[in-house]
Amino acid sequence: MRDRILPAFAAMLSLTLLLSACSPDAGSQPDASSQPSGSQSSSAAAEEKKPVLGDFTATDLEGNEVTQEIFSDKKLTMVNVWATFCDPCLRELPDLGELAQEYADQDFQIVGIVMDTLDRKGEISADQVETARFIVEEAKADYTHLLPSDDLIESYLQYVTGVPTTFFVDSEGKQVGETQQRYWDRESWVSIIESALEEVNDDQTAQ
């Protein structure tokens, strides 16, 4: 399976990201259509949702194995899909690093997925991984960053058409709010995170 999926994804990713480059920059504030839906969700709707990434196994930048259980440790997880060549991605990483620390006591975490760490054969590129490590260290975005795996590609990454792409999930991996397919500044991310926390808290209260 890996022999088919990873090379195909790597080739598709190269073409897609070449054509789309990075997602467009945003203004200083998210508009209503881009913000999570807040208290509008219900427990019934939450029960119908399926985990965004499903059951998966991947490795992080340090080679450690990571599964979907990473979500169970926190009430809310922000998943940020980025690439090493993407300027908007790199500009928001320092802010995300700070926010990960500031919101840690609110049962919140950030997990990154580095899209462009595969070569055209679908193999993990040691050079790209080292580049990603350097970027993360410089940005002080010292939360977990995953590398593409079969599971992640099949469940989600094959549908990503631009970076950064960011979404939120609850402790069961079910999506909270809307997918953000653009760069946001720090103030806007605070607003979006607060809205997502409110939504997941409302869902848990209703259940």
MIVOFI-193030 format. One line per field, with one value per atom (N, C-alpha, C): residue number from 1; x, y, z; atom name; chain. Coordinates in nm, 4 decimals, m for minus. Last residue first. Example, Ala and Ser with C-alpha at 12.3 -4.5 7.8 and 13.67 -1.06 7.14 Angstrom:
REM residues 2
k c(2,2,2,1,1,1)
xx c(1.2850,1.3670,1.2900,1.3190,1.2300,1.3200)
yy c(m0.2250,m0.1060,0.0030,m0.5690,m0.4500,m0.3300)
zz c(0.7080,0.7140,0.7870,0.7800,0.7800,0.7800)
a c(N,CA,C,N,CA,C)
c c(A,A,A,A,A,A)
***
This chain:
REM residues 207
k c(207,207,207,206,206,206,205,205,205,204,204,204,203,203,203,202,202,202,201,201,201,200,200,200,199,199,199,198,198,198,197,197,197,196,196,196,195,195,195,194,194,194,193,193,193,192,192,192,191,191,191,190,190,190,189,189,189,188,188,188,187,187,187,186,186,186,185,185,185,184,184,184,183,183,183,182,182,182,181,181,181,180,180,180,179,179,179,178,178,178,177,177,177,176,176,176,175,175,175,174,174,174,173,173,173,172,172,172,171,171,171,170,170,170,169,169,169,168,168,168,167,167,167,166,166,166,165,165,165,164,164,164,163,163,163,162,162,162,161,161,161,160,160,160,159,159,159,158,158,158,157,157,157,156,156,156,155,155,155,154,154,154,153,153,153,152,152,152,151,151,151,150,150,150,149,149,149,148,148,148,147,147,147,146,146,146,145,145,145,144,144,144,143,143,143,142,142,142,141,141,141,140,140,140,139,139,139,138,138,138,137,137,137,136,136,136,135,135,135,134,134,134,133,133,133,132,132,132,131,131,131,130,130,130,129,129,129,128,128,128,127,127,127,126,126,126,125,125,125,124,124,124,123,123,123,122,122,122,121,121,121,120,120,120,119,119,119,118,118,118,117,117,117,116,116,116,115,115,115,114,114,114,113,113,113,112,112,112,111,111,111,110,110,110,109,109,109,108,108,108,107,107,107,106,106,106,105,105,105,104,104,104,103,103,103,102,102,102,101,101,101,100,100,100,99,99,99,98,98,98,97,97,97,96,96,96,95,95,95,94,94,94,93,93,93,92,92,92,91,91,91,90,90,90,89,89,89,88,88,88,87,87,87,86,86,86,85,85,85,84,84,84,83,83,83,82,82,82,81,81,81,80,80,80,79,79,79,78,78,78,77,77,77,76,76,76,75,75,75,74,74,74,73,73,73,72,72,72,71,71,71,70,70,70,69,69,69,68,68,68,67,67,67,66,66,66,65,65,65,64,64,64,63,63,63,62,62,62,61,61,61,60,60,60,59,59,59,58,58,58,57,57,57,56,56,56,55,55,55,54,54,54,53,53,53,52,52,52,51,51,51,50,50,50,49,49,49,48,48,48,47,47,47,46,46,46,45,45,45,44,44,44,43,43,43,42,42,42,41,41,41,40,40,40,39,39,39,38,38,38,37,37,37,36,36,36,35,35,35,34,34,34,33,33,33,32,32,32,31,31,31,30,30,30,29,29,29,28,28,28,27,27,27,26,26,26,25,25,25,24,24,24,23,23,23,22,22,22,21,21,21,20,20,20,19,19,19,18,18,18,17,17,17,16,16,16,15,15,15,14,14,14,13,13,13,12,12,12,11,11,11,10,10,10,9,9,9,8,8,8,7,7,7,6,6,6,5,5,5,4,4,4,3,3,3,2,2,2,1,1,1)
xx c(m2.3943,m2.3952,m2.4346,m2.3698,m2.4974,m2.5063,m2.1081,m2.2145,m2.3469,m1.9745,m1.9566,m2.0647,m2.0555,m2.0867,m2.0781,m1.9431,m2.0882,m2.1313,m1.6721,m1.7261,m1.8783,m1.6533,m1.6290,m1.6798,m1.7174,m1.7995,m1.7794,m1.5130,m1.6515,m1.7402,m1.2964,m1.3041,m1.4462,m1.3602,m1.3552,m1.3629,m1.3387,m1.4662,m1.4711,m1.0668,m1.1674,m1.3036,m0.9555,m0.9347,m1.0400,m1.0365,m1.0794,m1.0664,m0.9073,m1.0521,m1.1051,m0.6395,m0.6958,m0.8482,m0.6143,m0.6092,m0.6659,m0.6246,m0.7324,m0.7336,m0.3846,m0.5102,m0.6282,m0.1947,m0.2088,m0.3442,m0.3398,m0.2443,m0.2793,m0.3710,m0.4315,m0.3227,m0.3821,m0.3025,m0.3874,m0.6232,m0.5484,m0.4650,m0.8464,m0.7578,m0.6824,m0.9847,m0.9250,m0.8210,m1.2895,m1.1511,m1.1037,m1.4986,m1.4690,m1.3198,m1.5822,m1.5763,m1.5378,m1.4166,m1.4854,m1.4715,m1.4146,m1.3896,m1.4783,m1.2916,m1.4015,m1.3854,m1.1135,m1.0683,m1.1760,m1.1888,m1.2168,m1.1746,m1.1387,m1.0575,m1.0800,m1.1829,m1.2001,m1.1176,m0.9995,m1.0690,m1.0816,m0.9693,m0.9706,m1.0460,m0.7420,m0.8724,m0.8566,m0.5790,m0.5875,m0.7297,m0.3352,m0.4721,m0.4792,m0.1207,m0.1595,m0.3073,m0.1665,m0.1190,m0.1014,m0.3963,m0.3138,m0.2726,m0.5446,m0.5067,m0.4220,m0.5969,m0.5458,m0.4939,m0.6582,m0.7592,m0.7134,m0.4581,m0.4766,m0.5777,m0.4865,m0.3881,m0.4062,m0.6937,m0.7085,m0.6142,m0.6724,m0.7856,m0.8037,m0.4407,m0.5701,m0.6875,m0.2447,m0.2704,m0.4087,m0.2506,m0.2819,m0.3156,m0.1750,m0.3021,m0.3436,0.0825,m0.0293,m0.1631,0.1987,0.2004,0.0850,0.3922,0.2862,0.3066,0.4888,0.5250,0.4125,0.3963,0.3917,0.4392,0.5093,0.4893,0.5007,0.4293,0.4478,0.4180,0.5919,0.4883,0.5101,0.7581,0.8043,0.6920,0.8320,0.7032,0.7241,1.0421,1.0031,0.8630,1.1473,1.0182,0.9712,1.3765,1.3905,1.2608,1.2571,1.3436,1.3552,1.1230,1.0488,1.1292,1.3415,1.2356,1.1591,1.4814,1.5458,1.4407,1.2911,1.3387,1.3994,1.2754,1.1585,1.1984,1.5351,1.4897,1.3715,1.5197,1.6153,1.5793,1.3270,1.2991,1.3919,1.4675,1.3474,1.3091,1.6700,1.7039,1.5842,1.5291,1.6050,1.6397,1.2144,1.3406,1.4117,1.0404,1.0710,1.2088,0.9251,1.0047,1.0266,0.8079,0.7212,0.7939,0.9609,0.9402,0.8483,0.9929,0.9034,0.8788,0.9898,1.0484,0.9543,0.8170,0.8332,0.9042,0.7607,0.8763,0.8920,0.5512,0.6529,0.7788,0.3737,0.3323,0.4490,0.3740,0.4616,0.4411,0.1412,0.1706,0.2501,0.1243,0.1535,0.1682,m0.0944,m0.0190,0.0016,m0.1530,m0.1386,m0.0544,m0.4017,m0.2698,m0.2721,m0.5698,m0.5561,m0.4144,m0.6496,m0.6724,m0.6678,m0.5597,m0.7019,m0.7341,m0.2925,m0.3704,m0.5199,m0.2085,m0.1850,m0.2682,m0.2169,m0.3447,m0.3290,0.0504,m0.0445,m0.1758,0.1728,0.2135,0.1059,0.0408,0.0428,0.0798,0.1030,m0.0339,m0.0420,0.3731,0.3348,0.1961,0.3443,0.4274,0.3933,0.1895,0.1319,0.2129,0.3763,0.2535,0.1907,0.5681,0.6038,0.4812,0.4017,0.4562,0.4987,0.3305,0.2399,0.2956,0.5381,0.5103,0.4193,0.5246,0.6405,0.6152,0.2850,0.3008,0.4117,0.3488,0.2464,0.2539,0.5593,0.5875,0.4785,0.6419,0.5247,0.5473,0.8258,0.8458,0.7433,0.7424,0.8645,0.8867,0.3950,0.5054,0.6245,0.1216,0.2085,0.3177,m0.1640,m0.0929,m0.0108,m0.2449,m0.1974,m0.1129,m0.4960,m0.4072,m0.3721,m0.5632,m0.5542,m0.4530,m0.7707,m0.6428,m0.6562,m0.9211,m0.9217,m0.7812,m0.8714,m1.0102,m1.0200,m0.6135,m0.6600,m0.8049,m0.5567,m0.4930,m0.5466,m0.6612,m0.7344,m0.6776,m0.4846,m0.5978,m0.6669,m0.3078,m0.2553,m0.3693,m0.4282,m0.4408,m0.3856,m0.3596,m0.4735,m0.4935,0.0019,m0.1260,m0.2366,0.3471,0.2315,0.1059,0.6852,0.5556,0.4439,0.9575,0.8709,0.7376,1.1202,1.1118,1.0274,1.1088,1.2153,1.2126,0.8829,1.0120,1.1305,0.6804,0.7036,0.8433,0.4878,0.6047,0.6179,0.1712,0.2664,0.3889,m0.1339,m0.0003,0.0910,m0.4844,m0.3647,m0.2390,m0.8277,m0.7155,m0.5913,m0.9307,m0.9507,m0.8369,m0.9253,m0.8106,m0.8266,m1.1795,m1.1287,m1.0172,m1.4259,m1.2940,m1.2380,m1.7587,m1.6562,m1.5219,m2.0747,m1.9426,m1.8501,m2.2961,m2.2927,m2.1550,m2.2597,m2.2603,m2.2493,m2.2865,m2.1542,m2.1476,m2.5585,m2.4700,m2.3328,m2.6368,m2.6807,m2.5909,m2.5321,m2.4768,m2.5169,m2.4798,m2.5573,m2.4933,m2.3563,m2.3531,m2.4335,m2.3609,m2.4679,m2.4706,m2.1631,m2.2595,m2.3696,m1.9264,m1.9592,m2.0638,m1.8299,m1.9711,m2.0172,m1.5233,m1.5972,m1.7395,m1.5079,m1.4971,m1.5705,m1.5593,m1.4385,m1.4267,m1.7833,m1.7881,m1.6682,m1.7080,m1.8015,m1.8001,m1.3500,m1.4900,m1.5793,m1.0781,m1.1528,m1.2950,m0.8728,m0.9779,m1.0463,m0.6777,m0.6478,m0.7517,m0.6851,m0.6750,m0.6522,m0.4760,m0.6002,m0.5751,m0.3288,m0.3210,m0.4565,m0.4159,m0.4056,m0.3970,m0.1952,m0.3276,m0.3149,0.0782,0.0229,m0.1175,0.0399,0.1332,0.0747,m0.1008,m0.1764,m0.0889,0.0920,m0.0143,m0.0812,0.2547,0.3157,0.2112,0.0737,0.1302,0.2039,0.0151,m0.0891,m0.0326,0.2665,0.1902,0.0887,0.3413,0.4314,0.3557,0.1215,0.1509,0.2388,0.1455,0.0278,0.0547,0.3869,0.3761,0.2592,0.3129,0.4248,0.4192,0.1052,0.0770,0.1880,0.2472,0.1386,0.1070,0.4257,0.4758,0.3692,0.2242,0.3166,0.3775,0.0693,0.0106,0.1124,0.2315,0.1421,0.1030,0.3819,0.4507,0.3653,0.1896,0.2792,0.3449,0.0832,0.0000,0.0871)
yy c(1.7016,1.5547,1.4892,1.9711,1.9203,1.7684,2.0012,2.0328,1.9711,1.9417,1.8528,1.8769,2.1565,2.0190,1.9242,2.3718,2.3608,2.2192,2.3135,2.3149,2.3023,2.3461,2.2125,2.2041,2.6228,2.5212,2.3841,2.7448,2.7626,2.6539,2.6716,2.6244,2.6356,2.8150,2.6688,2.6093,3.0783,3.0308,2.8786,3.0853,3.1074,3.0547,3.0480,2.9483,2.9617,3.2872,3.1576,3.0485,3.4826,3.4842,3.3482,3.4056,3.4070,3.4017,3.4495,3.3131,3.3048,3.7295,3.6528,3.5085,3.7919,3.8378,3.7579,3.6817,3.6314,3.6679,3.6322,3.6895,3.6422,3.3521,3.4488,3.5067,3.2098,3.2636,3.3598,2.9521,3.0739,3.1089,2.7877,2.7625,2.8891,2.6328,2.7615,2.7385,2.4667,2.4579,2.5958,2.5434,2.5409,2.5224,2.3384,2.4606,2.4364,2.0433,2.1509,2.2770,1.6999,1.8403,1.9338,1.4463,1.4997,1.6504,1.3310,1.3558,1.4085,1.3205,1.2008,1.2182,1.5700,1.4596,1.3287,1.7636,1.7390,1.6177,1.9749,1.8514,1.8397,2.2203,2.1864,2.0557,2.3071,2.2689,2.2290,2.4714,2.4447,2.4065,2.5108,2.4660,2.4216,2.7538,2.6692,2.6316,2.5514,2.5652,2.7133,2.3613,2.4782,2.4809,2.1357,2.2015,2.3265,1.8225,1.9564,2.0197,1.5623,1.6615,1.8048,1.4089,1.4065,1.5101,1.4330,1.5155,1.5161,1.2463,1.3926,1.4624,0.9684,1.0249,1.1739,0.9180,0.8621,0.9340,1.0562,1.0911,1.0442,0.9258,1.0690,1.1125,0.6635,0.6899,0.8360,0.6979,0.6419,0.6817,1.0214,0.8749,0.8272,1.3168,1.2447,1.0933,1.3912,1.3713,1.2954,1.6355,1.5033,1.5062,1.7959,1.8131,1.6756,1.9177,1.8021,1.8355,2.2340,2.1342,2.0216,2.4710,2.3419,2.2512,2.6995,2.6299,2.4863,2.8679,2.8275,2.7683,2.9209,2.9822,2.9566,2.7627,2.9080,2.9799,2.5068,2.5552,2.7069,2.4959,2.4832,2.5383,2.5125,2.6142,2.6142,2.2771,2.4076,2.5187,2.0833,2.0924,2.2298,2.1307,2.1531,2.1671,2.0507,2.1883,2.2224,1.7820,1.8688,2.0160,1.7011,1.6876,1.7779,1.7454,1.8244,1.8177,1.5539,1.6961,1.7842,1.3153,1.3546,1.5027,1.2588,1.3236,1.3718,0.9612,1.0743,1.1290,0.8850,0.8540,0.9799,0.9322,0.9058,0.8657,1.0126,0.8689,0.8319,1.2807,1.2398,1.0887,1.3017,1.3253,1.2715,1.4699,1.3530,1.3915,1.6967,1.6203,1.4877,1.8933,1.8742,1.8046,1.9121,1.8489,1.8090,1.8556,1.9170,1.8461,1.9372,1.8335,1.9013,2.0079,2.0444,1.9214,2.0673,1.9633,2.0091,2.2228,2.2385,2.1227,2.2067,2.1826,2.2095,2.2594,2.2887,2.2560,2.3074,2.1764,2.1853,2.5463,2.5391,2.4092,2.5548,2.5314,2.5290,2.6208,2.4849,2.4537,2.8681,2.7990,2.6580,2.9472,3.0293,2.9569,2.7545,2.7689,2.8401,2.7991,2.6638,2.6676,3.0648,3.0300,2.8896,3.0450,3.1198,3.0794,2.8945,2.8464,2.9143,3.0661,2.9392,2.8790,3.2701,3.2980,3.1694,3.1294,3.1856,3.2166,3.0535,2.9546,3.0140,3.2498,3.2256,3.1256,3.2546,3.3760,3.3495,3.0066,3.0370,3.1593,3.0313,2.9265,2.9627,3.2419,3.2615,3.1566,3.0987,3.2158,3.2428,2.7728,2.8612,2.9776,2.5747,2.6803,2.7926,2.3883,2.4643,2.5802,2.3909,2.3470,2.4405,2.2609,2.3647,2.3047,2.2346,2.1721,2.2803,2.2111,2.3088,2.2383,2.1512,2.0814,2.1771,2.1905,2.2657,2.1934,2.0242,2.0243,2.1029,2.0100,2.0693,2.0673,1.8496,1.8775,1.9288,1.6000,1.7382,1.7515,1.3352,1.4003,1.5410,1.2478,1.2141,1.2834,1.3022,1.3932,1.3695,1.0930,1.2250,1.3232,0.8766,0.8935,1.0277,0.8468,0.9338,0.9561,0.8314,0.7810,0.8820,0.8360,0.9101,0.8491,0.7571,0.7152,0.7914,0.9784,0.9102,0.8730,1.1310,0.9877,0.9094,1.3966,1.3296,1.1782,1.4762,1.5211,1.4532,1.1733,1.3166,1.3509,0.9405,0.9744,1.1254,0.7678,0.8541,0.8715,0.6127,0.6013,0.6872,0.6528,0.6716,0.6421,0.6526,0.5873,0.6024,0.9860,0.8440,0.7857,1.2540,1.1775,1.0279,1.3270,1.3832,1.2965,1.1034,1.1643,1.2087,1.2046,1.1026,1.1726,1.3112,1.3386,1.2190,1.2502,1.2110,1.2296,1.3643,1.2191,1.1712,1.6328,1.5834,1.4320,1.6527,1.6735,1.6175,1.6081,1.5162,1.5279,1.8250,1.6932,1.5922,2.0932,2.0223,1.8883,2.4266,2.2811,2.2170,2.6942,2.6445,2.4931,2.8182,2.7389,2.6801,2.8202,2.8523,2.7607,2.7768,2.8068,2.8285,2.9497,2.8333,2.8732,3.1781,3.1489,3.0206,3.2378,3.1617,3.1209,3.3926,3.2654,3.1787,3.6254,3.5326,3.3956,3.6745,3.7098,3.5982,3.7537,3.6558,3.7018,4.0447,3.9747,3.8734,4.1444,4.1368,4.0585,3.9326,4.0619,4.0426,3.6668,3.7238,3.8646,3.5355,3.5984,3.6540,3.2283,3.3729,3.4224,2.9422,3.0005,3.1511,2.9135,2.9179,2.9746,2.7386,2.8043,2.8005,2.6102,2.6890,2.7728,2.4858,2.5645,2.6586,2.3623,2.4487,2.5404,2.2081,2.3216,2.4158,2.0219,2.1024,2.2266,1.9057,1.9773,2.0716,1.7959,1.8865,1.9708,1.6281,1.7415,1.8432,1.4354,1.5217,1.6467,1.3183,1.3804,1.4775,1.2269,1.3197,1.3914,1.0489,1.1699,1.2722,0.8564,0.9273,1.0562,0.7649,0.8312,0.9111,0.6700,0.7787,0.8426,0.4596,0.5834,0.6960,0.2440,0.3119,0.4508,0.1612,0.1784,0.2518,0.1256,0.2409,0.2690,m0.1202,0.0000,0.1258)
zz c(2.6649,2.6566,2.7886,2.7057,2.6528,2.6588,2.7870,2.8824,2.8385,2.5526,2.6675,2.7729,2.3908,2.3523,2.4718,2.5300,2.5176,2.4810,2.4915,2.6273,2.6260,2.2181,2.2738,2.4168,2.1982,2.1331,2.1949,2.3428,2.3854,2.3264,2.1855,2.3237,2.3776,1.9537,1.9496,2.0895,2.0486,1.9959,1.9938,2.1143,2.2187,2.1743,1.8590,1.9641,2.0733,1.7332,1.6798,1.7860,1.8889,1.8732,1.8277,1.8498,1.9846,1.9775,1.5755,1.6264,1.7670,1.5714,1.5097,1.5596,1.6980,1.7558,1.7009,1.5154,1.6520,1.7137,1.1838,1.2782,1.4195,0.9636,1.0533,1.1436,0.6388,0.7488,0.8316,0.5532,0.5292,0.6523,0.6062,0.4931,0.4536,0.8704,0.8347,0.7248,0.9166,0.8718,0.8284,1.2027,1.0597,1.0333,1.4929,1.4145,1.2691,1.5462,1.6171,1.5319,1.4543,1.4245,1.5046,1.6697,1.5893,1.5734,1.8432,1.7064,1.6142,2.0992,2.0199,1.8742,2.1987,2.2508,2.1773,1.8933,2.0362,2.0778,1.6651,1.6990,1.8502,1.4070,1.5488,1.5698,1.1384,1.1905,1.3372,0.8693,1.0127,1.0516,0.6280,0.6525,0.7980,0.4725,0.5848,0.5819,0.1777,0.3148,0.3462,m0.0229,0.0037,0.1491,m0.0415,m0.1665,m0.1459,0.0933,0.1220,m0.0064,0.0439,0.0075,0.0338,0.1437,m0.0012,m0.0486,0.4228,0.3519,0.2011,0.5194,0.5134,0.4161,0.4973,0.5701,0.5469,0.3458,0.3040,0.3696,0.4982,0.3582,0.3146,0.7439,0.7371,0.5952,0.6638,0.7306,0.7189,0.5507,0.4726,0.5325,0.6687,0.6677,0.5814,0.7086,0.6374,0.6453,1.0490,0.9086,0.8393,1.3002,1.2387,1.0943,1.5817,1.4373,1.3724,1.9032,1.8164,1.6709,1.9768,1.9998,1.8990,1.9624,2.0124,2.0605,1.8014,1.7903,1.8361,1.7728,1.9086,1.9096,1.5311,1.5589,1.7022,1.5409,1.5285,1.5666,1.5547,1.6635,1.6603,1.3109,1.4363,1.5535,1.1328,1.1318,1.2643,1.1973,1.2131,1.2218,1.1255,1.2641,1.2915,0.8497,0.9337,1.0806,0.7747,0.7502,0.8399,0.8453,0.9147,0.8959,0.6622,0.8050,0.8846,0.4272,0.4549,0.6025,0.4541,0.4412,0.4751,0.4584,0.5775,0.5730,0.3426,0.3058,0.4321,0.3184,0.4045,0.3672,m0.0131,0.1050,0.1877,m0.2525,m0.1391,m0.0135,m0.4523,m0.4438,m0.3277,m0.4108,m0.5200,m0.5233,m0.0461,m0.1773,m0.2844,0.2182,0.1328,0.0041,0.3527,0.4004,0.3272,0.3311,0.2261,0.2770,0.5549,0.4294,0.3393,0.8810,0.7810,0.6476,1.1141,1.0141,0.9037,1.4692,1.3311,1.2429,1.7288,1.6594,1.5157,2.0385,1.8936,1.8412,2.3023,2.2451,2.0949,2.6137,2.4708,2.4257,2.8770,2.8161,2.6642,2.9639,2.9279,2.8538,2.9948,3.1164,3.0906,2.7374,2.7870,2.9104,2.6255,2.6425,2.7007,2.6129,2.6871,2.7161,2.4457,2.5857,2.6678,2.2077,2.2639,2.4114,2.1595,2.1972,2.2578,2.0842,2.2044,2.2538,1.8481,1.9571,2.0884,1.6958,1.7387,1.8535,1.6523,1.7261,1.7786,1.4971,1.6284,1.7145,1.2670,1.3594,1.4938,1.0864,1.1981,1.2992,0.9022,0.9795,1.0984,0.7846,0.8680,0.9545,0.6398,0.7416,0.8393,0.4620,0.5651,0.6770,0.3120,0.3945,0.4986,0.2680,0.2710,0.3668,0.2727,0.1733,0.1842,0.4584,0.4876,0.3915,0.5435,0.4588,0.4790,0.7477,0.6942,0.6076,0.9366,0.8246,0.7554,1.2642,1.1663,1.0603,1.4815,1.3878,1.2743,1.8139,1.6885,1.5993,2.0373,1.9663,1.8371,2.3549,2.2207,2.1628,2.5765,2.5401,2.3969,2.5499,2.5633,2.5196,2.5079,2.6229,2.6488,2.2739,2.3965,2.5193,2.0692,2.0894,2.2239,2.0684,2.1056,2.1335,1.9602,2.1055,2.1523,1.7007,1.7283,1.8780,1.7533,1.7047,1.7364,1.6820,1.7338,1.6723,1.7432,1.6911,1.7602,1.6760,1.7725,1.7089,1.5149,1.4877,1.5860,1.5463,1.6190,1.5984,1.4153,1.3618,1.4288,1.4438,1.4539,1.4024,1.2499,1.3315,1.3371,1.2818,1.2112,1.3003,1.2447,1.3020,1.2176,1.3167,1.2363,1.3181,1.2809,1.3482,1.2608,1.1743,1.1997,1.2816,1.1290,1.0820,1.1031,1.2293,1.1036,1.0460,1.3509,1.3665,1.2321,1.2622,1.2709,1.2893,1.3965,1.3408,1.3564,1.5375,1.3972,1.3354,1.7847,1.7771,1.6329,1.7278,1.7642,1.7518,1.6892,1.5744,1.6040,1.9531,1.8482,1.7266,2.0867,2.1173,2.0107,1.8506,1.9511,1.9784,1.7715,1.7597,1.8716,1.8358,1.7504,1.7425,1.9793,2.0543,1.9678,1.7175,1.8551,1.9125,1.4649,1.4785,1.6216,1.3800,1.4278,1.4663,1.1012,1.2419,1.2762,0.8410,0.8684,1.0138,0.8327,0.7615,0.7917,0.9684,1.0320,0.9651,0.9363,0.9147,0.9674,1.1578,1.0781,1.0573,1.1229,1.1956,1.1049,0.9590,1.1006,1.1790,0.6677,0.7329,0.8811,0.5395,0.5904,0.6388,0.2405,0.3717,0.4105,0.0718,0.0800,0.2222,0.0866,0.0970,0.1151,m0.1428,m0.0081,m0.0134,m0.4435,m0.3519,m0.2126,m0.6379,m0.5411,m0.4509,m0.7993,m0.8606,m0.7614,m0.6129,m0.7128,m0.7733,m0.4783,m0.4072,m0.5019,m0.6844,m0.6212,m0.5570,m0.7456,m0.8467,m0.7836,m0.4967,m0.5670,m0.6685,m0.4434,m0.3556,m0.4265,m0.6428,m0.6390,m0.5572,m0.5609,m0.6926,m0.6979,m0.3066,m0.3210,m0.4545,m0.3689,m0.2898,m0.3080,m0.5076,m0.5745,m0.5010,m0.3057,m0.4267,m0.4993,m0.1104,m0.0809,m0.2058,m0.2406,m0.1894,m0.1756,m0.3252,m0.4180,m0.3691,m0.1120,m0.2407,m0.3410,0.0878,0.0963,m0.0376,0.0000,0.0000,0.0000)
a c(N,CA,C,N,CA,C,N,CA,C,N,CA,C,N,CA,C,N,CA,C,N,CA,C,N,CA,C,N,CA,C,N,CA,C,N,CA,C,N,CA,C,N,CA,C,N,CA,C,N,CA,C,N,CA,C,N,CA,C,N,CA,C,N,CA,C,N,CA,C,N,CA,C,N,CA,C,N,CA,C,N,CA,C,N,CA,C,N,CA,C,N,CA,C,N,CA,C,N,CA,C,N,CA,C,N,CA,C,N,CA,C,N,CA,C,N,CA,C,N,CA,C,N,CA,C,N,CA,C,N,CA,C,N,CA,C,N,CA,C,N,CA,C,N,CA,C,N,CA,C,N,CA,C,N,CA,C,N,CA,C,N,CA,C,N,CA,C,N,CA,C,N,CA,C,N,CA,C,N,CA,C,N,CA,C,N,CA,C,N,CA,C,N,CA,C,N,CA,C,N,CA,C,N,CA,C,N,CA,C,N,CA,C,N,CA,C,N,CA,C,N,CA,C,N,CA,C,N,CA,C,N,CA,C,N,CA,C,N,CA,C,N,CA,C,N,CA,C,N,CA,C,N,CA,C,N,CA,C,N,CA,C,N,CA,C,N,CA,C,N,CA,C,N,CA,C,N,CA,C,N,CA,C,N,CA,C,N,CA,C,N,CA,C,N,CA,C,N,CA,C,N,CA,C,N,CA,C,N,CA,C,N,CA,C,N,CA,C,N,CA,C,N,CA,C,N,CA,C,N,CA,C,N,CA,C,N,CA,C,N,CA,C,N,CA,C,N,CA,C,N,CA,C,N,CA,C,N,CA,C,N,CA,C,N,CA,C,N,CA,C,N,CA,C,N,CA,C,N,CA,C,N,CA,C,N,CA,C,N,CA,C,N,CA,C,N,CA,C,N,CA,C,N,CA,C,N,CA,C,N,CA,C,N,CA,C,N,CA,C,N,CA,C,N,CA,C,N,CA,C,N,CA,C,N,CA,C,N,CA,C,N,CA,C,N,CA,C,N,CA,C,N,CA,C,N,CA,C,N,CA,C,N,CA,C,N,CA,C,N,CA,C,N,CA,C,N,CA,C,N,CA,C,N,CA,C,N,CA,C,N,CA,C,N,CA,C,N,CA,C,N,CA,C,N,CA,C,N,CA,C,N,CA,C,N,CA,C,N,CA,C,N,CA,C,N,CA,C,N,CA,C,N,CA,C,N,CA,C,N,CA,C,N,CA,C,N,CA,C,N,CA,C,N,CA,C,N,CA,C,N,CA,C,N,CA,C,N,CA,C,N,CA,C,N,CA,C,N,CA,C,N,CA,C,N,CA,C,N,CA,C,N,CA,C,N,CA,C,N,CA,C,N,CA,C,N,CA,C,N,CA,C,N,CA,C,N,CA,C,N,CA,C,N,CA,C,N,CA,C,N,CA,C,N,CA,C,N,CA,C,N,CA,C,N,CA,C,N,CA,C,N,CA,C,N,CA,C,N,CA,C,N,CA,C,N,CA,C,N,CA,C,N,CA,C,N,CA,C,N,CA,C,N,CA,C,N,CA,C,N,CA,C,N,CA,C,N,CA,C,N,CA,C,N,CA,C,N,CA,C,N,CA,C,N,CA,C,N,CA,C,N,CA,C)
c c(A,A,A,A,A,A,A,A,A,A,A,A,A,A,A,A,A,A,A,A,A,A,A,A,A,A,A,A,A,A,A,A,A,A,A,A,A,A,A,A,A,A,A,A,A,A,A,A,A,A,A,A,A,A,A,A,A,A,A,A,A,A,A,A,A,A,A,A,A,A,A,A,A,A,A,A,A,A,A,A,A,A,A,A,A,A,A,A,A,A,A,A,A,A,A,A,A,A,A,A,A,A,A,A,A,A,A,A,A,A,A,A,A,A,A,A,A,A,A,A,A,A,A,A,A,A,A,A,A,A,A,A,A,A,A,A,A,A,A,A,A,A,A,A,A,A,A,A,A,A,A,A,A,A,A,A,A,A,A,A,A,A,A,A,A,A,A,A,A,A,A,A,A,A,A,A,A,A,A,A,A,A,A,A,A,A,A,A,A,A,A,A,A,A,A,A,A,A,A,A,A,A,A,A,A,A,A,A,A,A,A,A,A,A,A,A,A,A,A,A,A,A,A,A,A,A,A,A,A,A,A,A,A,A,A,A,A,A,A,A,A,A,A,A,A,A,A,A,A,A,A,A,A,A,A,A,A,A,A,A,A,A,A,A,A,A,A,A,A,A,A,A,A,A,A,A,A,A,A,A,A,A,A,A,A,A,A,A,A,A,A,A,A,A,A,A,A,A,A,A,A,A,A,A,A,A,A,A,A,A,A,A,A,A,A,A,A,A,A,A,A,A,A,A,A,A,A,A,A,A,A,A,A,A,A,A,A,A,A,A,A,A,A,A,A,A,A,A,A,A,A,A,A,A,A,A,A,A,A,A,A,A,A,A,A,A,A,A,A,A,A,A,A,A,A,A,A,A,A,A,A,A,A,A,A,A,A,A,A,A,A,A,A,A,A,A,A,A,A,A,A,A,A,A,A,A,A,A,A,A,A,A,A,A,A,A,A,A,A,A,A,A,A,A,A,A,A,A,A,A,A,A,A,A,A,A,A,A,A,A,A,A,A,A,A,A,A,A,A,A,A,A,A,A,A,A,A,A,A,A,A,A,A,A,A,A,A,A,A,A,A,A,A,A,A,A,A,A,A,A,A,A,A,A,A,A,A,A,A,A,A,A,A,A,A,A,A,A,A,A,A,A,A,A,A,A,A,A,A,A,A,A,A,A,A,A,A,A,A,A,A,A,A,A,A,A,A,A,A,A,A,A,A,A,A,A,A,A,A,A,A,A,A,A,A,A,A,A,A,A,A,A,A,A,A,A,A,A,A,A,A,A,A,A,A,A,A,A,A,A,A,A,A,A,A,A,A,A,A,A,A,A,A,A,A,A,A,A,A,A,A,A,A,A,A,A,A,A,A,A,A,A,A,A,A,A,A,A,A,A,A,A,A,A,A,A,A,A,A,A,A)
***
